[in-house]
Amino acid sequence: MRVSPILALLLSAVSSTGCGEEELSTGFEGVYSIETWTENNGSCDSEGPSVLEQQSQTTFFVRVEEFLFSSYLRAQLCTDLSTCRARSADPAIVVTGGWSFPDGSDADGWTRSTFSNEAVGACTGTLDRYSLTSPSEGVLEIRIERRAGVEFPLGPDGCDPELAEAAAEGQPCMYLEMITAKFSGSM
């Protein structure tokens, strides 16, 4: 099969990392077993009751993923350790779901925010903040916080994520999900 020069150039660009940016790296790569999973549907003041028994996926793997011109850290849920090891070791497997963390470092933690909104004259919605940290050697913690009632003016390009972050400051946190996992091995 003959590949056109334009397609070859595009594929080459897609496979390169970050369009000249520094390559993302982490010491968190590996497979983890979830030990605790809690939800608090009222606030972020403290962890809520355990929901671990309700989960069908109680392991996850962490690896660096690349898509088009960006790299991010991915924590991908699996049903068991053997499935996680097999899926994490195959770079050709495209994973969906789980959590992605485009910003941060192992030392400071990895983060991501998403804003779900309605834009009718103003941006109104919910801001979810995700963080991945290591409180101790071999342990990872995923924290998800939700703030509702975030409102700010609609910009010329729509609802700006940076403005959503600023508008969320001071808003009460209405949901907290905490997942703690222990390192179970390399990929």
C-alpha positions in Angstrom: 0.0 0.0 0.0 1.4 3.4 -1.0 1.1 6.2 1.6 0.8 9.7 0.3 3.5 12.2 1.4 0.9 14.4 3.0 -0.5 11.5 5.1 3.0 10.4 6.1 3.8 14.0 7.2 0.5 14.1 9.2 1.2 10.7 10.9 4.7 11.8 11.7 3.4 15.0 13.4 0.8 13.1 15.3 3.3 10.6 16.7 5.7 13.3 17.9 5.3 14.5 21.4 3.9 17.9 22.3 4.9 19.9 19.3 8.3 20.8 20.7 7.3 20.7 24.3 9.2 18.8 27.0 8.1 15.1 27.1 5.9 14.2 30.1 7.3 11.7 32.6 6.2 10.2 35.9 7.3 7.7 38.5 3.7 6.8 39.1 3.4 4.4 36.1 2.2 0.9 37.1 -0.8 -1.1 38.3 -2.6 -0.2 41.5 -5.2 -2.0 43.7 -7.9 0.2 45.1 -8.1 0.0 48.9 -10.7 2.7 49.7 -13.3 4.5 47.6 -15.6 7.0 49.3 -18.3 9.5 48.2 -19.7 12.5 50.1 -22.7 13.9 48.3 -23.1 16.9 50.6 -19.7 18.6 51.0 -15.9 18.3 50.7 -15.3 18.8 54.5 -14.7 15.0 55.0 -14.8 11.7 53.2 -18.2 10.1 52.9 -19.3 6.5 53.2 -17.4 3.7 51.4 -18.7 2.8 47.9 -15.9 0.3 47.2 -18.2 -2.8 47.4 -20.4 -1.2 44.7 -17.6 -0.9 42.2 -17.0 -3.5 39.5 -13.6 -2.1 38.7 -11.2 -2.1 41.7 -7.8 -1.8 40.0 -6.3 0.8 37.7 -3.1 1.5 35.8 -1.3 4.7 35.3 0.7 5.6 32.2 1.6 8.5 30.0 -0.7 8.8 27.0 -0.3 10.9 23.9 -3.0 12.2 21.6 -2.3 14.5 18.7 -0.1 17.2 20.1 -0.6 16.7 23.8 0.6 14.3 26.6 -1.2 13.6 29.8 -1.2 11.1 32.6 -4.0 8.5 32.4 -5.4 6.5 35.3 -7.5 3.7 33.7 -9.9 1.5 35.7 -9.8 -2.3 35.2 -11.8 -5.2 36.6 -8.7 -7.1 37.9 -4.9 -7.0 38.1 -4.2 -9.4 35.2 -6.5 -7.3 32.9 -4.8 -4.1 34.0 -1.3 -5.5 33.4 -2.3 -6.7 29.9 -4.0 -3.5 28.9 -1.3 -1.2 30.3 1.5 -3.0 28.6 0.0 -2.6 25.1 0.6 1.0 23.8 -1.7 0.2 20.9 -4.7 -0.1 23.1 -6.6 3.2 23.1 -8.2 3.7 26.5 -11.3 5.6 27.2 -12.9 6.5 30.5 -10.9 6.7 33.7 -9.2 10.0 34.5 -6.7 12.1 32.7 -4.3 14.6 34.2 -2.6 17.0 31.8 -1.1 19.3 34.3 1.3 18.9 37.2 4.2 16.7 38.4 4.7 13.8 40.8 6.0 16.2 43.5 3.1 18.7 43.2 0.3 16.4 42.1 -1.4 16.0 38.7 -4.6 18.0 38.0 -7.4 18.5 35.6 -10.6 20.6 35.7 -13.8 20.2 33.6 -16.6 22.7 33.3 -20.1 21.5 32.4 -22.2 24.4 31.3 -25.1 26.1 29.7 -24.4 29.2 27.8 -27.4 31.5 27.2 -26.0 35.0 27.7 -23.8 33.8 30.5 -21.8 30.7 31.5 -23.5 28.8 34.3 -22.6 25.3 35.4 -20.6 22.9 37.4 -16.8 22.7 37.8 -15.2 19.4 38.6 -11.6 19.3 39.8 -9.5 16.1 39.7 -6.2 15.5 41.4 -3.8 12.6 41.5 -1.2 12.7 44.4 1.0 10.3 46.3 0.6 10.8 50.0 3.2 8.1 50.8 5.5 5.8 48.9 3.6 3.3 46.7 0.2 4.9 47.4 -1.9 7.1 45.0 -4.9 9.2 45.9 -7.5 10.4 43.4 -9.6 13.3 44.6 -12.7 14.6 42.7 -14.4 17.8 43.9 -17.5 19.4 42.4 -18.7 23.0 42.7 -22.0 24.0 41.3 -23.5 27.5 40.8 -20.4 28.7 38.9 -21.5 31.7 36.9 -19.5 34.2 34.8 -19.9 36.3 31.6 -20.0 34.6 28.2 -16.8 35.4 26.3 -16.4 35.9 22.5 -15.1 32.3 22.2 -17.7 30.8 24.6 -17.2 29.7 28.2 -13.4 30.2 29.0 -12.1 27.4 31.4 -9.8 29.8 33.2 -12.8 32.1 34.0 -14.7 29.0 35.2 -11.8 28.2 37.6 -11.8 31.8 38.9 -15.6 31.9 39.3 -15.5 28.6 41.3 -13.3 30.1 44.0 -15.4 30.6 47.0 -18.3 28.5 45.8 -19.2 25.7 48.2 -18.0 22.2 47.3 -21.0 19.9 47.0 -19.4 16.6 46.2 -16.2 14.7 47.1 -15.0 11.4 45.8 -11.8 9.9 47.2 -10.0 6.8 45.9 -6.9 5.5 47.5 -4.8 2.7 45.9 -1.6 0.8 46.6 1.0 -0.1 44.0 0.7 -3.7 42.8 3.4 -3.9 40.3 4.9 -2.6 37.1 3.2 -2.7 33.8 
